[in-house]
Amino acid sequence: MKAKVEAENILVLNPGSTSTKAAWFRGDRALWEDEEEHSPAELGAFKALFDQLPWRCRAVEAMARRRGLDPFGADAVVGRGGLMKPVPSGVYAVNRAMLRDLRRSRRRWEMEHASNLGAEMALRFARPGGRPSFVVDPVTTDELEPLARLSGIPGARRQSLMHALNTKAVCRWAAAKAGKPLSRCRFVVAHLGGGASVTAVRGGRMVDTTSAICGQGPFTATRAGSLPSRAVLDVAFRKGMDKDKAMRFLLTECGLKGYTGTDKLPEVEKRMRRGDAPARLAFQGLAYQASKEICGHAAVLQGRVDAVILTGGMARDRALAGLIRRRVGFLGKFLVLPGQLETRALAQGALRVLRGREKAKVYR
């Protein structure tokens, strides 16, 4: 493929649980980024996740039209990758097999997520102009080593279900900052947000991780994280509890919310500073658990770590980052990259394919 120089127009789509994000890139430069928040009432009007597709696409179209751009006129469209089958890292061309598996994610993963809409939204905006559509490093990206798959129960393998897109993006950034090829770097990345995943990255491969949804890692705003087996059994056999209710409880009613009644980290910090003992314990407990996971994943890398990278929405909280730095600073360089680099990572993935630097993978 002959490389283009600088004129590639890329539409980026990132559907989330409570919002739809979109952006337009021209080459490496973002011309605009926008986000439309969705209220619980709006989302509740749809019986099924994929019923939201036309509505979310209209929101993206309105964002582009407000800026005088044709949303169907990009050179490529890239969406966030959802709960498809486990795949190696990379850029994937949207195809029928991918769309089918995303619509059937509940069968495989026993759950759905708004990111499942990303591929089909990308195809809807790309197809009228005959443009390519992609996803990049979906949440089911799986590069775990054999040792990392052992769970302690024969036949129950640990799965990779984590913030692959942002983890890969911050590693590329850190490697470039250090002036080293990613293939020679070793990082521990802690993504702390609504969900959390702590990942050991060696030579660009995510060789071990805490699955963000599968009950591993530190507790978060609403998620329980890793639990003692007896606690899991207590929840599972609680009166009136079935499997779906138990999972919903562990994902939406625990963590900071369970300890303090709020899932807002800034609010917990305010209470802590006012002398609220339960808030202080929960805030410090989050930093404590994240630090333990970081050190555990440093052991996966045999202690040879180029940098610990703290990222995700919670990384914006300086007090939390300071507590974690205090516990893990002995590992070496500590980098804080607040928020997420997902939008730019999606655009750059599509750009690498358009410029012939990477070949789009075929999802099977």
N, C-alpha and C positions, 0 to 999 in steps of 0.2 A: 504494500500500500504506500503510495506517495504521500509524504508528510505535508500537511498544510502548515502555514506559517503562524497566523495570528487571528484569523477571522472566524473561528468556530464559535457558533452560538449554541449554548447548552442550557436546556430547561431542566431544573433540578426539583424533584418532588419528594417531600418527606411527610407522609401522613402519620400523625401521632394520636395517642389516646384521647386528647382533648383539644387538638389543634391540627391544622394543615399548614405546613411550611412550604414555600416555593421560592425559587431564586433563578436569576438569569445570569449566566456567565458568558463573557466574550473572551475566549482563550482562558488565561489565568485570572482574569479580572471579573469580579462580581459587579454587574451593572445595578442590580437591586436584589434585595432579599425582603421577604414579607411573610407574615404569619397571620392566619385567621383563627381566633379562638372559637371553640365550639362549647356551648353550654350543655349541661346534663339534659335539659329539656329537649334541645335540638337533637342530640344523639339518641335520646330515648324514644324519639319518634320512629326510629328504624328498628324493625324486628330482627334483622340479620346484618352482620357486618358489611357484606358486599352490596346490600341495598343502599349503602352510603355513596357508592361510586359516582353516580351522576351528580349528586349534590356537591361532593368534594371537588370534582372536576370543574363544576361551574364556579366554585370559589377560586380555583387557580386561574381560570380563564378571566375572571374579573380582575384579579391582581395584575395580569399581563396587560389587559386592555387599558387599565388606568394609566399605564406607562407607554401607551401607543405601540405595543408590541403584539404581534400575532402569535399566540401560544402554540399554534400548529406549524410555525415557521422555523423552529430551531433545527440545527444540523443534527442534533441528537437529544434524546430525552432520557434522563436517568432517575430512577426511583429507589427508595429505600427497600432493601431486601428483607423479607419476612420469614415466617416459619415454614420453610421448605425442607427438603431432606438435607442431612448433613453434607456439606460440600467443602472442598479446599478453598482457600482464600483466592480472590480474583474478581474480575469483571465478567459478568454473565449476560449474554444476549437473552432478552425475554423470549420465551417460546411457549408452546401449548403445554408441554409437560410441567413447566414451572407454574403456569397459571392454574393448572389442575391441582397440583400439590398444595398450592397456597390456599385454594378453596377447600381443600380437605385437611387442613392442618389440625383440626380438632381430632381427627381419627388418629393421627400420629402422635401429636404432642398433648392431646386432651385440653387444648386451649386455642384461642385466637388472639390476634393482636392487630391493631390498626396498620402496622407496617406491612401486613399481608396485602394491603391495597396498593402499595407502591409500584409493583411491576405492572399491574393492569392499568393503573393510571398513566404510567409512562407509555405503554403501548397505545392507549387511546389518543394521546397527543402526538405520537410519532407516526402512526399508521396512515393518516390522511395524506401526508406529504411523502410517504415512502421512506421515512427516516428511521435510523436504528434506535432501539430502546434497550436500556441496560439496567441491571442492579449491580451493586458493588459490595463485597464483603458482607453478606447477609448475616443475621443474628445466629444462624445455624452453621456458620463457618467452623470447621472442625479440623484442627491440626494437632490434637492431643497425642502424646506419646503413649505407648502401651501401659507403662506404669501408672500414668495419670488416669487410666480408665478403670482401675480396680476400685471397687466400692466397699469391699468387705463382705459382700453377699455374692456368691457365685451366680452368674447369669444376669446380675444387675450392674450394668456398666455405667460409669459416670459419663455424662453427656456434656458437650460443649454448646452452651446456649448463653451467649454473652454479648457485650458491646464491641463486637469485632470491628465495625467500621471506624469508630472513634479510637479504639485501641491501636489499630494499624496506623491511623492518621497521626496520632501523637508520637508514635515510634518513628515514623518517617521524619517528622519535624525535629525530634530530638537527635536523630542520627545526622541530619543535615547540619544542625546547630553545632554538633561535635566534630563535624568534618570527617565523618567515618561512613563507609557504606553500611547500610542496614544489615547486610549479611554478616557483619563482624561485631554487631552490637548485642548487648544483653540488657534487657529492661524488666522491671516489675512495674506494671501499670495498674493503678487502683482507680477504677471509674466509680464514683460515688454520686448517685442521683436518686431518682425515684426507685430504681433498682441499683444493684451494685455488682460489679465483677472485678476480681483481682486476678491478674494474669501474668504468668512468666513468659517472656518473649525472648527467644534465642535465635539469632540469625534471621530475624524477620518472621519466625514461626511462633505461633501461640501454643506452646508445648504443654501448658497446664493452666487451668482456670477454675474459678468458682462460678458455676452456672447461675446466671442472674435470677432465674425464675424457679429453678429446681431445688430451692431450699438449702443453699450453700452460701458461705461467706458471712460478712458482717450484717447485722440487722440494718435496716434503712428507715426511711420515713414511715412506711407502713408494712414492710416485710420482715418476717421473723429471722431470716438467715439460717445459719446452721443451728441445729437443736439437739439436745440429748434425746436418745431414742425413746425414753420413757415419756418425755413431754409430747413427742409426736403421737405416741399411743394414747395418751390421755386426751388429746384433741380428737383423734380418730374415733375413739369409743365414747365420746361425750354424748349425752342424751340428745336426740334430735339432730345429730350430725351425720351427714353422708359425705361421700368423697368430694363432691363439688363444693359443699358448704365448708368442709375442712380446708380445702385449697384456698377458697375465697378468704377465709379467716386468716390463714397464714400469710396471704399476699396483701391484704387490705386493712387489717385491724391490729397489726402487731407493730414492732419496732418503736419508733418515737411516739407514734399515735397511741400504742398500747400503754406505754409508760406515762405519758403526759397528757393525753387527750387531744393533742394536735400533731399534724404531720408537717408543720412548718418549722424548719430548722431555725430561721431567725427568731421566731417567737419563743422557741425553746431556749435559745441563747439569752434573750431578754429576761426571761423568767429566772434563768440561772444567775444572771448578774444582779437580780433583785433578791437573791438569797433563797430561791426555791430549790430545796434539796433534791426532790425527785427529778427536776429538770436538769440539775447539775449532774446527777448520776447517769441519766440517759445520754446527755451530751458527751460526757467523758467516756461512757461505755461505747458509744459509736466509734470514737477515735481509738479506743483501746482494742476493739474487735478488728477494725480495719488495719491497725498496726500489726496485730498478730498474723493476719492473713498475708500482709506484705512480707513479713519476715519468713513465713512459711514458704512463700513462693521464691524468696531469695535463696532458700535452701535447695529448691529445685535447680537453681542455677549455680549451685555449689558456692554461694557467697560471692561469685564474681559478677557484680552488677555495675553497669555503666551509669545507670541512674534509676532512681525511683520516681515515677511520674504520677502525680495526683491530678485527676481530671474529673469531668462531670459537673453537674450543677452545684453540688455541695462543696466543690473545691473553691467556690467563690467566698466561702466563709473563712476568714483569716484565722479566727480562733481555733476552728477545727483543724485547719491545715497546720497551725502551729503545734497543736497537741500531737498530731501524727508525726510531724518532723522531729519533735523531741524524742519520740520513741524509736524511730527508724533511721535517724540521721547517721548512726554509726555505719550504715551500709554504704554511704558515699553521697554522691550528688543527689539533691532532692529538687525536683522541678514541679512547679504548680502551673497547670494549664487549665484555667477555669472554663467552665462551660463545655461545649462540644465543638469538634471540627467536622461534624458529619456533613454539613452542606458542601463545604469546600472539598471534602474527601470524595463525595459523590461526583462532583464536577471534574475533579482531577482524574478519577478513574475513567470516566467517559473520554476525557481529553487524551489520555494515554493511548486509548484504542484509536481514536480519530487520527492521531499523529503517528500511528504505526509503531509505538513503543511497546505495546502490549497487544496480544491477540485475545479477543473476547472468547471466553470459554462457552462450551455448549452444555446446558443443563440436561441431564439424563435422569 
